[in-house]
């Protein structure tokens, strides 16, 4: 993985995919699949994400939640160019045997994403940069852009914490608010910290704490797909130390497999699916 240059602010073209819609108001979910515009150039017989435009959420209003531990894997991020977002979502969906959903846009961070909910309260995010003058000032947008321009692939991993303030105190800086505007018009909100550390050293995660865990992208979906291994290059001790007091145990629980590579960061992620193991690098 290349080292990201936070100073670059090159713009890329993007196709607007937002459209109103979503699930009934009594379901705490509000995520709709919106691939019509983005998949217009893909053949109709293409399987999975660009063909199956209506995922079936499994919800029980008022009872859906994600179990929160002091620290757990929240999601993994895969960066691509805006012009390659639709075909990447289709390709990964085909490999995993499931359809991604349109997650919407991150106005503060200058990106948009599609997500695939997984077992265990985790998900995959396929993220691309927005093409807008104000978006070009966002460090995360530019990091996504740099990764995408270098060929695309795994951007990083995100750790969920129940209370982000102790993490902010340990790192010596405040957590920042984040939000994503979903296609149904609602916002999901959270606090996060450590993004700039990930940009500087892609083996490190950043941390997220959801303001309302019922808004977590995995809520309302059941999935047989789970992450079974993350191959990481870098230094195990460095990552464990960065994670804090429970770092050693957490590194073991996430099934990180350490491999040699010239650049630190995620080299591949292995998924257990209904049709066997799938490795995406």
N, C-alpha and C positions, 0 to 999 in steps of 0.2 A: 504494500500500500504506500502511496506517495505521501510525503509530508505536505500538509496543507499550507497554502499561502493566504493568510487572512487579508492581505492587502489588495488582492485582485478583485476587481468589481466588474468584470466583463458581463455583458448581458447575453441572454439566450432567448430564442423564440419560445412561446408557450401557447398552447391551445386552451381556451377557457372551457372548463368542463363543468362548471357549476350549473345546477338546475334545481328547482325546488322539488320537494318530495320527502318521503320518509315513512316511518311506521306510525301507527296510531298514537295519539297523544298520551294514552295511559300506559304506554310502554317506555321505560327509561332506556332508550336506545337512540332512535332518531337518525340512524345511519342508512343511507340508500345507495345502491349500486348505480353508478352513472357512467357507463362506458359508451353510450350511444355516439357522442361526438368524437371521442378519442379513438374508437374502434371502427370508424366508418370506412377506413381503407383496408381493413383486414377481412379476408374471405369469410363468408358466412359459415362455412363448414369447419372453421377453426374451433378447436375444443376449448372448454373451460371458460376462463374469465370473460372473454369477448363474446362468448355465445350464451353462457348462463348468466343473464343479466339480473336475475332475481334470486338472491340467496334467501334461504329460509331460516330466519332467526328462531331460536327456541327460548321463549321468555315466559316468566310468570310475573305479571306486574306487581311491584312492591316487594318481591322476594329475590330478585336477581342481584347478586353481588359478587365481588371478587375477594377471596380471602386474602387478607393483608398480613404479612409477616414483618418483623422489624426490617428485613432486607430481602429482596427477591428480584429475580430477573423480570424486567418489565417488557422490554421489546428489543429487537435488533433492527438496525436501519440499513437499507440497501439504496445507494444513490445512483441516479441515472440522469441523463439529459432530459429536458422537458419533451423534446421531440421523440424520445425513445420510451417514454413512460408507458404508453398503451401496450406496445409490443413486449416490454419487459414484464408487465403485470400478466399478460397472456402467457408468456413463456414460463414464468415461475408458477403460475396457477396450474398450467398443464403438467409440470413436473411433480407438483405436490398433490394434484387431484382435487383442487378446491378453487373457488372463485374469490378474488379480492373484492373489497368494497371501496367506494370512493370516500376517503376520509375528509376531504375538503382542503382548506388552506390555513397556513400559519401566518397571519398578517404581521406579527411581530418579528418573525424569523425569516420571512421572505421565501417560503417554500410551500409546496402542496404535496399531498401523499395519497396513496392507496394502501389499505391495510388488509391483512389476513389474520383473523383471530385464531389462536391456537389453544391447545389444552393447557391447563395449569395457570390460567390468568395471564398469558403472554400473547404477543402478536408480532407479526412481521410488518415493517413499514417500508414501502418503496417510495422514496422521496425524490423530488426534482426541484430545481430552483425556479422561482418566479422571475419573469422579465418585467421589471418595473423600476424606475429610478430610485424610489425609496427602498425597495427590496435589496438593491445592490449595496446598501450600507450595512446590511445584517451579516455578522460574522458567520453564522450557521449557513445562511444561503450561499455565501462564497465558498465555504468549506464543501458543501454539497456540489457546487459548481466545479470546484477543482477536482473532486473525486470523479465526477461524471466525465469531465474532459479527459481525465487520465485513463478512461476506459470503463468507468463505472464499477460497481460492486459494493461489497460490505463497507459501510461507513463507520459503524460503531455499535456499541451496546449500551443499554440504559438500565440502571438499577432503581427499583422502586423502594422507597423508604416510607415508613408510616409518619415520621416526624422529621422534617428536613432541617429544622433549626439546629440541632446538635451537629449535623454535617456542615452547615454554614459556619458555625462557630469554630469547628475544627479546621476548616479550610481558610478561615479568616476573611470571609467576604459574604455579603448577603445573597440569599437566593433571589431569583428573579421570577416574575409571573410569566406564564405562557398561556396561550389559548389557541384553539383551532376552530375555525368556522366551518361547520358541517354543511353539506348540501341542503339539508332541511331547514337551514337558517338558524340553528341553535349553536351555542358555543360550549365547548368543553374547556375547563380551566385547570391549571396546576401551578406548582412552583418547581423550579429546577435550579441546579447548581452544578458546575463542573464542565460545562460545554467547552469553554476555552481550553481546559486541560485536555479534553479529548481531541480538540483540533491540533494542539501542539504535540500530543502523544497518543495516537489512535488506539493503543492497547488499553487505555484507561476508559472506564465508563463515565457517563455523567449520571446524576441522580435526579429523580423525579418524585414528587409527592402530589397525588391527585386531590383536588379540593373536594370532590365528591366521587368516591370510588365507584358509585353506580354509573358514572360516565366513562369508566374505563372501556377502551375499545373492544375488549374481549367479552364484556357483559352482554348477555342476550344470545350468545352463540354457543353451541356445543361443537367441538371439533375432535376428531380422532388423531389429529396431527400434533406432534409435540417435538420440541427441540431435545435431541439426545446428546449432542456434543457440539462444542464450539472450538475449532482449532485456532489457536492464538499464537502469534509470534511476539516476542518481547521478553519481559522479565517477570516471573511469577511473584517474586518477593516485592517488586515495585508495585504491582497491582494489589497484592494483599495489604501492603502498608497503606496504600492510598484509600482502600476501602475502610480502614479503621480497625477497631477492636475485634470485630467478628470477621475480618477479611479472610483469614486462613480458612475458616469453616465455610464461608460463602464461596470462595474459589472452588473448593472441593464439591460443594453442592450443585454448582452450575455445570459441572463436567467440562471444565476447560482443559483442552489437550494442547500442550505447549510444543511448538514446532519451530524450526530454524527458518528465518527469512531475513532478507536485507532490511526490510522495513517492519516496524511493529504494527500490530493490529490484527483484526479478524482475517484469517485466510480462507476459512470455509465454515459452513454450519451444516450439521447433519440432522435430518428430520426423520422421525419414525412416522410412516404413513400407513394407510390401509393396504398399500401395495409394496410395502417393504421400506428399506432405508433409502433416503434421497440425500445426496450431498450437493450443496450449492456453494460454488466458490466465486 
